[in-house]
Amino acid sequence: MVVLLALALCAATSKAPQVVNADFETVDPRSTLPSGWYFTSLPGQSQLVSYQSQMEPQANGSRVLAIKVAADHPRQQVVYNAHQDLQGFQAGKTYRVSARVKTQRLQSLPMVVVQCLDQSAKKPLGFARSEQRELKQDLAEWETIQTEIKVPEGTGTLRLRIGIPSQGNAGGTALIDNVQVAEVP
């Protein structure tokens, strides 16, 4: 009985890293973008991608992140993503990172990426990416994408990225919602 109680307390106090604004509900009033996230674009070419917080009726009227690649995007490979550095991770632990996605006119599945960086946040120590898959049609229903990573010793920054590559996706949109991080026992 005491052992079971101790195990239950350990499980209750064990926490996974927390994602800020994981459901994209909080919007910065100045930029109208989801708070707590940073967004990539090519320097001086921000018109090639747009990030929007939009209402999604099929998500119970809540907000989602929409990433849209410009229809006239040049044939250069760029990965557009929303990202943030996660707090509360522990080296040696394994985490599953997931998000729900829907697509419109994309040829490839959106991705979730986790990067483990050293204390300077410059040297990569670990990397994990969700499944890569060609899409033959739009994902009209929500689908979960996920990846797992064991955080190496020496990791100072755990960076989460969620997005889409530009290659083959000109004119397409990814809808992203419900980002979660969970410790894998």
C-alpha positions as CSV (number, residue, x, y, z in Angstrom):
1,M,0.0,0.0,0.0
2,V,2.8,2.4,0.9
3,V,4.7,1.5,-2.3
4,L,1.5,2.3,-4.4
5,L,1.1,5.6,-2.6
6,A,4.7,6.5,-3.2
7,L,4.4,5.6,-6.9
8,A,1.2,7.6,-7.2
9,L,2.8,10.7,-5.6
10,C,5.9,10.4,-8.0
11,A,3.6,10.2,-11.0
12,A,1.6,13.2,-9.8
13,T,4.7,15.3,-9.2
14,S,6.4,14.3,-12.5
15,K,5.6,17.0,-15.0
16,A,6.2,17.3,-18.7
17,P,7.4,20.5,-20.2
18,Q,4.6,23.0,-20.6
19,V,3.7,24.5,-23.9
20,V,2.6,28.2,-23.7
21,N,-0.7,28.8,-25.4
22,A,-0.9,25.2,-26.7
23,D,-4.4,25.7,-28.1
24,F,-3.6,29.1,-29.7
25,E,-6.5,30.8,-27.9
26,T,-4.6,33.8,-26.5
27,V,-3.8,36.3,-29.2
28,D,-1.4,39.3,-29.0
29,P,-3.6,42.4,-29.6
30,R,-0.8,44.2,-31.5
31,S,0.2,41.5,-33.9
32,T,-3.1,39.4,-33.8
33,L,-0.8,36.3,-33.7
34,P,-1.0,33.6,-31.0
35,S,0.9,34.7,-27.9
36,G,3.9,32.7,-26.7
37,W,5.0,31.6,-30.2
38,Y,7.6,32.8,-32.7
39,F,7.2,32.5,-36.4
40,T,9.7,32.0,-39.2
41,S,9.9,33.8,-42.6
42,L,12.6,34.6,-45.0
43,P,14.3,37.9,-44.3
44,G,12.6,40.6,-46.4
45,Q,10.1,38.1,-47.8
46,S,7.4,37.8,-45.2
47,Q,4.7,37.9,-47.9
48,L,5.6,34.3,-48.8
49,V,3.9,33.0,-45.7
50,S,1.1,34.1,-43.4
51,Y,0.4,33.0,-39.9
52,Q,-3.1,33.6,-38.5
53,S,-5.1,32.9,-35.4
54,Q,-8.5,32.0,-36.7
55,M,-11.8,30.6,-35.4
56,E,-12.4,27.0,-36.3
57,P,-16.1,25.9,-36.1
58,Q,-15.1,22.2,-36.1
59,A,-12.8,22.8,-33.1
60,N,-15.8,23.7,-30.9
61,G,-15.6,27.3,-32.0
62,S,-12.0,27.7,-30.6
63,R,-9.0,29.3,-32.2
64,V,-6.4,27.4,-34.3
65,L,-3.1,28.4,-35.9
66,A,-3.3,28.7,-39.7
67,I,0.0,28.6,-41.7
68,K,-0.5,29.6,-45.4
69,V,2.2,29.3,-48.0
70,A,1.8,31.9,-50.8
71,A,0.5,30.6,-54.1
72,D,3.5,32.2,-55.9
73,H,6.1,30.8,-53.6
74,P,9.4,30.3,-55.4
75,R,10.8,26.8,-55.7
76,Q,13.2,27.1,-52.8
77,Q,13.0,24.8,-49.8
78,V,11.9,26.7,-46.7
79,V,10.3,25.2,-43.6
80,Y,7.8,27.6,-42.1
81,N,7.0,27.0,-38.5
82,A,5.7,28.3,-35.2
83,H,8.2,27.6,-32.5
84,Q,8.9,28.1,-28.8
85,D,11.5,26.9,-26.2
86,L,10.0,24.6,-23.6
87,Q,10.6,24.9,-19.9
88,G,10.5,22.1,-17.3
89,F,12.2,19.3,-19.2
90,Q,14.7,16.8,-17.6
91,A,17.7,15.3,-19.3
92,G,17.3,11.5,-19.6
93,K,13.5,11.5,-19.9
94,T,11.6,10.7,-23.0
95,Y,8.8,13.0,-24.2
96,R,6.0,12.6,-26.7
97,V,5.1,15.8,-28.5
98,S,1.9,15.9,-30.5
99,A,-0.5,18.3,-32.3
100,R,-3.7,18.0,-34.2
101,V,-3.7,19.1,-37.9
102,K,-6.0,19.6,-40.8
103,T,-4.8,20.6,-44.3
104,Q,-6.0,22.4,-47.4
105,R,-4.1,22.0,-50.7
106,L,-0.9,20.6,-49.1
107,Q,1.1,17.9,-50.8
108,S,2.9,16.9,-47.5
109,L,1.8,16.3,-44.0
110,P,2.6,19.1,-41.5
111,M,5.3,18.3,-39.0
112,V,6.2,18.6,-35.3
113,V,9.9,18.8,-34.6
114,V,11.8,18.8,-31.3
115,Q,15.4,20.0,-31.1
116,C,17.7,19.5,-28.1
117,L,20.4,22.2,-28.0
118,D,23.3,22.7,-25.7
119,Q,23.6,25.5,-23.1
120,S,24.5,28.1,-25.8
121,A,21.4,27.1,-27.8
122,K,23.6,26.7,-30.9
123,K,24.9,23.1,-30.9
124,P,22.4,20.4,-31.7
125,L,22.4,17.4,-29.3
126,G,19.2,15.7,-30.4
127,F,16.5,15.9,-33.0
128,A,13.1,14.2,-33.6
129,R,10.5,14.7,-36.3
130,S,7.0,13.4,-36.9
131,E,6.3,11.1,-39.8
132,Q,6.8,12.4,-43.3
133,R,4.0,11.6,-45.6
134,E,2.8,12.7,-49.0
135,L,-0.9,13.7,-49.1
136,K,-3.1,12.7,-51.9
137,Q,-6.0,14.8,-50.6
138,D,-6.9,17.3,-47.9
139,L,-7.1,16.2,-44.3
140,A,-10.7,17.3,-43.8
141,E,-10.8,15.7,-40.3
142,W,-8.4,16.4,-37.5
143,E,-5.4,14.0,-37.5
144,T,-2.8,13.7,-34.7
145,I,0.9,14.0,-35.6
146,Q,3.6,13.2,-33.1
147,T,7.2,12.4,-32.3
148,E,9.2,11.2,-29.3
149,I,12.6,12.3,-28.1
150,K,14.9,11.2,-25.2
151,V,16.5,14.4,-24.0
152,P,20.3,14.0,-23.9
153,E,22.5,15.1,-21.0
154,G,23.8,18.6,-21.5
155,T,20.6,19.9,-23.1
156,G,20.0,23.5,-22.2
157,T,17.2,24.3,-24.7
158,L,14.3,22.1,-25.8
159,R,12.9,23.8,-28.9
160,L,9.5,22.8,-30.3
161,R,8.6,23.6,-33.9
162,I,5.3,22.9,-35.7
163,G,4.9,23.7,-39.4
164,I,5.1,22.9,-43.1
165,P,7.8,22.8,-45.8
166,S,7.2,25.2,-48.7
167,Q,8.3,22.6,-51.3
168,G,5.2,21.4,-53.1
169,N,2.9,23.3,-50.8
170,A,2.5,26.7,-52.6
171,G,-1.0,27.9,-52.0
172,G,-1.7,25.4,-49.2
173,T,-2.7,25.8,-45.6
174,A,-2.1,23.9,-42.4
175,L,-4.4,24.2,-39.5
176,I,-2.8,23.3,-36.1
177,D,-4.3,22.9,-32.7
178,N,-4.0,21.2,-29.3
179,V,-0.2,20.9,-29.0
180,Q,0.7,18.5,-26.1
181,V,3.9,17.3,-24.4
182,A,3.7,14.2,-22.3
183,E,6.4,12.2,-20.5
184,V,6.7,8.6,-21.9
185,P,7.1,6.1,-19.0
